[in-house]
Amino acid sequence: MIAKILIITDWQCHSSNAIALAILEKLVDHQPQLLVTGNPDPAWIETFSRTAAARIDILPVPDDAVYGPGYGLQIIYAYLQAHHFDMVFAPSTSRGRDLLPGLSSLFASALASELIDFSLIDDGFVGTKLLYGGKCLADVELLGRKPWFVTVHSSVVRGEQTAEQEPAEINYYDFSWTDPRLKVDHLIHSDSERPALSEADIIIAGGRGLRDRENMALLEELADTLDAGVGASLGAVESGFASRDILIGQSGSSVEPSLYIACGISGAMQHLAGLRCAKKILAINTDPNAPIMRIADIAIIGDLKKIVPEMIASLRRESRGSCSDER
């Protein structure tokens, strides 16, 4: 039996789109539908209309709308009541983690969160998630009344790449958006021009071993040289070297860079849970026995205050040499 499945995504969020594509790869045999709130641009519609999605439903949002807890909850609840889905998936982004528990509560049905793998067998569902900071895996089975709700982690095991599909059916829905009981007055956006952690190909991260804020500025200088994002461990945040919005780990962001440069980070399990999908790890630490040194692809034993400036100088010399060759 083919389940009727919906995937909710946020078209403006890179992480949300990447996870939605991974979910679509795993559900190609079920002809899932997509629900997107907002006003997606033609490029987004073209990309997703050629995936395994059989249909894309768009809920336009007023231009002056500000997202907050409860935003769109009742409208999406009404939409789900009208369409009778068996399962509803969403990327495990801040919005997905906000929306799906509310919907699950309204339907009084099961919710599985932060899954890294899942499968549909006959009329059942089994998912896999990490527990205890990534130390073990647990199987999650959903039972009871439907629809079932699932949020999917960015490190989801991907399905097979599928060939380009026939264009999906596109539908626009006109809903009357009501004010939620809890309303966000305004959002404070970072004015940094560095890549966001969710999109950065290279990330420079600092830990408690930085010892002072000046050394965090040194990492920021290295990041600017590499056009990299800047992150931090919980130790660096608690020590006041970095703000919580760049926290990486179990209580922060999960990242997937090609290169993760960890400076003064010991490698607690809670931090490692956030970078398990990094392709390469370079660790700089004075302690050769630090946990992160054992998992790093490249481990440099030494003082970051000496090593990082040398890296910056070397990169700048290489950059100047490249410019000279071009001339």
N, C-alpha and C positions, 0 to 999 in steps of 0.2 A: 504494500500500500504506500503510495506517494503522499508524504505529509504536505500540508499547505503551510508554507513558511514565509515569514516576513523578516527582512533585515532593515533596521532603522540606522541611518547614518547622517553625519553632519558634513555636508559637502565642502565646507570651508576649512575643515580640519584635516591636515595631511595624515596624521595617525589614524583617524577614523576611516578615511578612504582606503588606506593600506590594509587595515584589518577587514574592512567590508569586502575588499577584493579577495582576501584569503578565505573568508567565509564562503563567498560565491564559488571559489574553486572547489571547496569541499562539498558543496550542495548542488553541483551541476546537474545531477540526475533528478533533482526535485523541483526544478523550474521555480526558484524562489522569486519573491517580489521585493522591491525596494521601496522604502518610504523615506523621503528626505524633506525636512522642514527648511524653509528659506527660499531663496531665489537663485538656484544653481545656474551658472553660466553655460553657454552652449558647449564649451570644451568638456566640462564635466559630464553633461548629458550625453555627448557623443561617446566618451570613454565608457561610461557605465551602460549605455544602451547596447553595446556590443559584447557585454559579458553574459554570464549564465542567467542573468535576471530576465524573466519573461515579461515583467511589467514594472514601470517606475511611476509611483504616485508622488506628486509634489504638493506640499502644503505651503503656499506662499505666506511669508511673514511680513507684517508691517515694517517699513524701513526704520521706524524709530523704536522698535521692540528691543528690549534688553533682556538677555537670558538670565534666568534665576531659578531657584528651586520651585517646582510646580509649574514652570513655564510650559504651556502646551499640554500639560498632563491630561486634563479633561478632554481636550480635543482629540488627542491620540487615543485615549480610552474609548471615546465615541467611535472613532474610526475602526478600532479593533473589534468593537462590538458589532459593527455593521458587516465586517468581512470574515469573521469566524476562522481565524488562523489556528493551526495546531501548535506552532512554535514561533516565538519572536526572538530574534537575535539582535544584539547591538555591540559595537566595539566597546571595550572597557576603558573608555576615556572618561573625563570628569562628567560629561553630559550623559553618557551611557550609564555610568554608575549612579547618577542622580535620577534618571528617568525610569529605568526598568524596575527597581525595587518598588517605586510608587505604583506602577502598572500591575506588578505582581500582587501588591496588597489590595488594589481595587478589584482584581479578579479572584482574589483568595486562592491563587495557584502557585505552583512551585517556581523557584528561582535558583539558578546555578550561576555563580559569579567567577570571573577571572579564569576561565578555562583556557588551557593551552592545547587541548585536543578534544575531539568529540566524534561520535559516530551515531548514526541512526540505524537501528536494526529492527526490522519489521515495524511494529507500532511503538517501539521503545526508544529511549535515548540514554546514552552513557557518555559522560564527559570526564576529563582529567584535569586536575588542578594541582598547583604546588601548595605545600603546607610547611610551616615552621621555617620561613625564610628560604624555601627552595631545598630543604634537606630531604624531603620525601614527596612522593606523588600519591594522590588519592583519587579514586574513582567516584564519580558522582552520578547517581541514577535519579531521574525525575519520575515521579509518580503522581497519581491523582488527576484532578480535573485540568483541562486545557483551556486556554493556551499556556504552554510552558515558556518561561523566560530565561534567556541565557546572555551573559556578557562574556566577550571573548578577549583574551589578553593579546598584546602585541606580539608575543612570542609564540603564537599559535602555530602548530605543525601545519604546514601548507599542503594543499592538495596538488594534483597534477595540473600543469598549465593547460588550459583549454583553448581550443581554436576559437577564432572570432565567431561570435554567434550572429544570428539574424537580429535586426534592430528590435529593441524592446518596445512595447506599447507605452506611450507617455500620457499620463493623465494629470490634470491640475484640479485641485479641490479648493473650493471657496468656503472657508470657515470664518465664523465670527470669533476673533480672538478676544478672550476675556482677561481682565486683570487677575493675576494670582493673588492669594491671600498674603504671600510674602513677596515683596517686590524689591528688586535691586535698584538702588538709586543711581549708581554709576559704577563703571569698571575702571580700574587703574591698570593701564597697559605699560609694559616695559618699553623704555625708549632705546634699548640696546639694538644695535644694528647687526649683532652677531646672530648666526643661525640658531633657531630654536632647538632645544634638546631633541625634540621629536623628529627633526629634519636634518640635524647636523651629521655630516659624514665623518668628521673628526670631533672628539670631545676631550677637552682638558679638564680634569677634575682634581680638586684639592681636598685634603682631609685635615684631621686634627694636628697632624705632623707639620702643617704649615707654620704653626706657632704664633704667627701674627698676621694682621691684615695686609701688610706690605708685601708679603710673599704671595697672597692671593692676587695682588695687582701684577706681580711677576707672571703668574699663570695667565692672566688676562692679556698681557703683552704677547705671550707665546701664542695664545689663541688668535689674536688679531693677525699675527704673522702667518698663521696657517689657515685663516678664514674658518676657524673652528668655533664650536659652542663651548660654553663654560658651565661646569657642574660642580657639585660639592657633595661630600658625605655628611651624614648626620653630625659627626663630630665637628666638622668645620662650621656647620650651621649653629650648633649649640655653643661653640666658642666665639661666635660673633664674626667669623671671617667671611661668611657668605649669607645671602638671604635664602629663606625657605623655598622660594619659587624656583630655585635651581637645584633643589635636593634630588639626589638620585638614590634609589633603593626601595625597600619594601614600603616605606611610608612616603615615598616621593615618586619620581618618574622612572619608568622603565625605558631604556634606550637601546638602539640598534646601530651604533656607528661602525664604520669600517675599521676605525682605530680609536681606542680609548686609552688616554694617557693619564694614569693615576699617580698623583704626586702627594706623598705623605699620607696615603690611605692605607690603613692596616689590612682591611679586607674582611670586615665582619660579615656574617651571612646575610644580615639585613641589607647591607650595601650590595653585595654580590648578586642578590636576587634581582636588582634593577639593571644589571649589565650582562646577564647570562646570554644575551643575543649579540653582544659585541663580537665582531669577527676577529679582531686582534687586540690584545691588551699589552700595553707597555707600562711597567710599574717602576717608579723611582722611590726608593725608601732606604733609610739608613739601617733598617733592621732586615737582615737577609732571611730571617725566619718568619717574617710577617706573612699571614695567610695569602695575601694577594700576590706575593712573590712566587708562591708555589703554582699558581694557576696562570701567571702572566706568560705570554709568548716571548717577551723580552723583559728581563729584570735588570735594572741598573741599581747597584748598591752605592749609595753616596748621598751627599747633601744637595737637596734640590736647589738651594740658593747658589750653588756653584754650577750645577748641571744645566738648569733651565736657561740661565744667561748664555751659556755656551751653545745651547741648541738654537736660541734666538739669533745669536751672532752668525752661526753657521748657515742658518736658513736665509738670512739677509745677504750673506756673501754669495750664496747660490743664486738668489734672486737677481742680484746685480750682474752676476756672470751671465745669466740667461738673457738679460736685457742687452748686454754688450754683444752677445752672439747674434741676436736678432738685428742689431744695427749693422 
